[in-house]
């Protein structure tokens, strides 16, 4: 039998026994590709396989190759926002770690494991991507060559997940991750846009010199002052790792792409450091502090200053600060992980004029 015929037989068995995997398969087109270095891959609406690379595999291994790609699709690794500054081989290894850690039945094919990189089990795809250091091979590069952020594919898979009642033989650990991946995420980019808009609205001025968008010159138009003052406070306490601080400052540099002309940046732990003006992205940053954590010095400083908004980059590992009654500054809390966000979100969001989100490291 050819590889194509064997795959067809495996798909027929999936139809009878694996509702979730078969449903994921139906969202993609199976396609032969002899030019790729890897055996099988998914992305952009296709599941591509190389019959030459799969010719010597038995049916059990061939089934596991296909099942692995279907699990990746359900986890939306080929379609979610790809971890930034990570090469194709690293995202492949990160995805392998998640699948191999939770899908023990895949034992006939070689997938990277967290232990291979001396990393703990149970972390997320994004976490592994930012902590794995490895050399790439052409096969690993090809494995994720089709991966690209695709909100339409992501949403269609989410709809499939929410409608699924029968998960077949998929273990509970992988089902929990699949179901959790379909829950709405708070994207820091949208949160920052909302934060910026709320500040801009406080600088709205009415004018007769500009027509109203709905009534033209019958009513006054609006002008927004773009010179809002923003402070970014970076948590440099001992509980925040060096790699996380690197991500924090990378995020600050990215704020300039959202129309921010300038901002002040300050480091803090249990005390406040020196306030530094930022007018453009910076490559090198000197980190001071590394002690305990308290948000109160930041809040006290902001309440006595004329800042329109403060962005606090933190792991959230401290108690809630007290907000003075006369403070009108908008606050955006950005946690360094979903876990830490969930730990602190109740008090963060309960504070006046506050909103919170988390960033994938």
C-alpha positions in Angstrom: 0.0 0.0 0.0 1.1 3.6 -0.7 1.5 6.1 2.1 -1.6 7.9 0.8 -3.6 4.7 1.0 -2.4 3.9 4.5 -3.3 7.4 5.6 -6.7 7.0 4.2 -7.2 3.8 6.2 -6.0 5.6 9.4 -8.4 8.5 8.7 -11.3 6.0 8.4 -10.4 4.7 11.9 -10.3 8.2 13.3 -13.8 8.7 12.0 -15.0 5.7 14.0 -13.0 6.3 17.2 -11.6 9.8 17.5 -14.3 12.5 16.9 -12.2 15.4 18.0 -9.2 14.5 15.9 -11.3 13.7 12.9 -13.1 17.0 13.2 -9.8 18.8 13.3 -8.7 16.9 10.2 -11.9 18.0 8.3 -10.8 21.7 8.7 -7.7 21.0 6.7 -6.7 19.6 3.3 -4.4 16.6 3.2 -1.7 17.3 0.6 1.4 15.5 -0.6 4.7 17.4 -0.6 8.0 15.6 -1.5 10.1 18.8 -1.4 10.0 19.4 2.4 12.6 18.0 4.8 10.2 17.0 7.6 7.9 14.0 7.4 4.6 15.8 8.1 3.5 19.4 9.0 0.4 21.6 9.2 -0.5 25.2 8.7 -2.4 27.6 6.3 -5.3 25.1 6.0 -3.1 22.1 4.9 -1.7 19.0 6.4 1.3 18.2 4.2 3.1 14.9 4.3 6.3 13.6 2.5 5.7 10.0 1.3 9.4 9.4 0.8 10.1 10.3 4.5 7.2 8.2 5.7 7.7 5.2 3.4 9.6 3.0 6.0 7.3 3.8 8.9 4.8 1.3 10.1 1.1 2.1 10.5 1.3 2.8 14.2 4.1 5.4 13.7 2.3 6.8 10.7 -0.9 7.2 12.8 1.1 9.0 15.5 2.6 11.4 13.0 -0.9 12.4 11.9 -2.3 12.5 15.4 0.5 14.8 16.5 -0.3 17.4 13.8 -4.0 17.2 14.6 -3.2 17.9 18.3 -1.1 20.9 17.2 -4.0 22.2 15.2 -6.4 21.9 18.1 -3.9 23.7 20.3 -3.7 26.3 17.5 0.1 26.4 17.5 0.2 26.9 13.7 -2.3 29.8 13.9 -1.9 31.7 17.2 0.3 34.7 17.7 3.8 33.3 17.2 6.3 34.0 20.0 8.4 37.0 19.0 12.2 36.8 18.3 12.0 33.0 18.1 13.3 31.0 15.1 11.3 28.3 13.3 13.2 25.4 14.9 12.6 26.8 18.4 8.9 27.1 18.0 8.8 23.6 16.7 10.7 22.3 19.7 8.4 24.4 22.0 5.3 22.8 20.4 6.9 19.3 20.7 7.4 19.9 24.4 3.8 20.7 25.0 2.5 17.7 23.0 5.0 15.2 24.3 4.5 16.3 27.9 0.7 15.8 27.7 0.2 13.1 25.0 2.1 10.1 26.3 0.6 7.8 23.6 2.9 9.4 21.0 5.8 7.1 21.7 6.9 5.9 18.3 8.0 9.2 16.9 10.8 11.5 18.1 9.4 14.7 19.7 11.4 17.1 21.7 10.8 16.9 25.5 11.2 19.5 28.1 13.8 17.3 29.9 16.0 17.5 26.7 16.5 21.2 27.5 16.6 20.8 31.3 13.3 22.6 31.6 10.3 21.8 33.8 7.2 20.1 32.5 3.8 21.7 32.4 4.7 25.1 30.9 3.0 26.8 28.0 4.1 26.8 24.3 5.2 30.5 24.6 7.2 29.8 27.8 9.1 27.0 26.2 9.8 29.1 23.0 11.5 31.8 25.1 13.5 29.4 27.2 14.8 26.9 24.7 18.2 27.3 23.2 19.1 24.9 20.4 20.7 24.4 17.0 18.4 24.2 14.1 18.1 21.5 11.4 16.3 21.8 8.1 13.7 19.4 9.3 12.9 21.5 12.3 12.8 24.6 10.2 10.4 23.0 7.8 8.1 21.6 10.5 6.8 25.1 11.3 7.3 26.7 7.9 3.6 27.1 7.3 2.9 28.6 10.7 1.5 32.1 10.6 -1.0 34.0 12.7 -4.4 33.5 11.3 -7.4 34.8 13.3 -10.0 33.2 11.0 -8.5 29.7 11.3 -8.0 30.3 15.0 -11.7 31.2 15.5 -13.0 28.3 13.4 -11.0 25.9 15.5 -12.3 27.6 18.7 -15.9 27.0 17.4 -15.0 23.4 16.8 -13.6 23.0 20.3 -16.6 24.6 22.0 -19.0 22.3 20.2 -17.0 19.1 21.0 -18.6 16.6 23.4 -16.5 13.5 22.6 -12.7 13.7 22.8 -12.1 10.0 22.1 -8.9 8.7 23.6 -7.2 12.0 24.0 -5.9 12.2 27.6 -7.4 14.7 30.0 -4.3 16.8 30.3 -4.2 17.6 26.6 -8.0 18.1 26.5 -7.7 20.6 29.3 -5.1 22.6 27.4 -7.1 22.5 24.2 -10.3 23.7 26.0 -8.3 26.4 27.8 -6.8 27.6 24.5 -10.4 28.4 23.3 -11.1 30.8 26.1 -10.8 34.5 25.2 -7.3 36.0 25.9 -6.6 39.5 27.0 -4.2 40.8 24.3 -1.8 43.4 25.8 -1.9 45.2 22.5 -5.7 45.8 22.7 -5.4 46.6 26.4 -2.8 49.2 25.6 -4.9 50.7 22.8 -7.8 51.0 25.2 -5.6 52.5 27.8 -4.2 55.0 25.3 -7.8 55.9 24.1 -9.0 56.5 27.7 -6.1 58.9 28.2 -6.8 60.6 24.8 -10.4 61.1 25.7 -9.4 63.2 28.8 -7.6 65.5 26.4 -10.6 66.1 24.2 -11.4 69.7 23.3 -14.4 71.0 21.4 -13.8 73.4 18.5 -15.8 75.2 15.8 -12.8 74.9 13.5 -13.4 71.2 12.8 -16.7 69.7 11.6 -18.5 67.1 13.7 -18.3 63.7 11.9 -22.1 63.2 12.2 -23.6 66.7 12.0 -20.8 68.6 10.2 -20.7 72.2 11.4 -24.1 72.1 13.2 -22.3 71.0 16.3 -18.8 71.4 17.5 -16.1 69.0 16.4 -13.3 67.5 18.6 -9.6 67.9 18.9 -7.4 65.5 20.9 -4.2 66.6 22.5 -1.5 64.0 21.7 0.9 65.3 24.4 -0.3 63.0 27.1 2.2 62.3 29.9 2.9 58.6 30.5 5.0 56.9 33.1 6.2 53.3 32.6 7.2 51.6 35.9 9.3 48.5 35.6 9.3 45.9 38.4 13.0 45.1 39.0 12.5 43.1 42.2 14.3 39.8 42.9 11.3 37.8 41.8 11.5 39.1 38.2 14.0 37.2 36.1 16.6 38.8 33.8 14.9 37.3 30.7 11.5 38.8 31.9 13.1 42.2 32.3 14.4 41.9 28.7 10.9 41.3 27.5 9.6 44.2 29.6 12.0 46.7 28.0 11.4 45.2 24.5 7.7 45.9 25.2 8.5 49.5 26.1 10.4 50.0 22.9 7.3 48.6 21.1 5.1 51.3 22.7 6.7 53.9 20.3 4.9 52.0 17.4 1.5 52.9 18.9 1.9 56.6 18.4 3.6 57.4 21.8 6.0 60.2 21.2 7.8 60.1 24.5 7.4 58.6 28.0 9.1 58.5 31.3 10.5 55.2 32.6 11.3 54.3 36.2 12.5 51.1 37.9 11.1 50.0 41.2 11.3 47.3 43.8 10.5 48.2 47.4 11.6 51.8 46.5 11.5 54.0 43.5 14.5 54.6 41.2 15.4 57.5 39.1 12.9 58.7 36.4 14.4 58.6 32.9 12.8 60.2 29.9 12.5 58.0 26.8 12.0 59.6 23.4 13.0 56.6 21.3 13.7 52.9 21.6 16.9 52.0 23.5 19.1 48.9 23.1 21.0 48.9 26.4 19.4 49.3 29.8 21.1 49.2 33.2 19.0 47.5 35.9 19.2 48.4 39.5 17.4 47.2 42.6 16.5 43.5 42.7 15.1 43.7 46.3 11.5 43.2 47.5 8.4 44.5 45.8 6.0 47.3 46.7 3.7 49.2 44.4 3.0 52.0 46.8 6.1 54.1 46.0 5.0 54.2 42.3 1.4 55.2 43.2 2.5 57.8 45.7 4.9 59.3 43.1 2.2 59.3 40.4 -0.4 60.9 42.6 1.9 63.9 43.2 2.9 64.2 39.6 1.0 65.3 36.5 0.9 62.0 34.6 -2.2 61.1 32.6 -1.4 57.4 32.7 1.0 54.9 34.3 1.9 51.4 32.8 3.2 49.0 35.5 5.2 46.0 34.2 5.3 43.4 37.0 5.0 39.8 38.1 2.3 41.0 40.5 4.0 39.5 43.6 3.0 42.1 46.1 0.0 43.4 47.9 -2.4 45.9 46.4 -1.5 49.6 46.8 -3.7 52.2 48.3 -5.0 54.7 45.7 -5.4 58.3 47.0 -8.9 59.7 46.5 -7.7 62.7 44.5 -5.6 60.6 42.0 -7.1 60.7 38.5 -4.3 58.9 36.6 -5.2 55.9 34.5 -3.3 52.6 35.4 -2.5 49.7 33.1 -1.1 46.6 34.8 0.8 44.2 32.6 1.6 40.9 34.3 4.5 38.7 33.0 2.4 35.5 32.7 -1.2 34.3 32.6 -0.7 32.5 36.0 0.5 35.7 37.7 -2.3 37.7 36.0 -4.9 35.3 37.4 -3.3 35.5 40.8 -3.5 39.4 41.0 -6.3 40.4 38.5 -9.1 40.8 41.1 -7.4 43.6 43.0 -5.7 45.1 39.9 -9.0 45.5 38.1 -10.8 46.7 41.3 -8.6 49.7 41.7 -10.0 53.0 40.3 -9.3 53.7 36.6 -7.3 50.5 36.4 -7.2 47.8 33.7 -5.0 44.7 33.6 -3.7 42.2 31.1 -0.7 39.8 30.7 2.0 39.3 28.1 3.1 35.9 26.7 6.8 35.5 27.5 
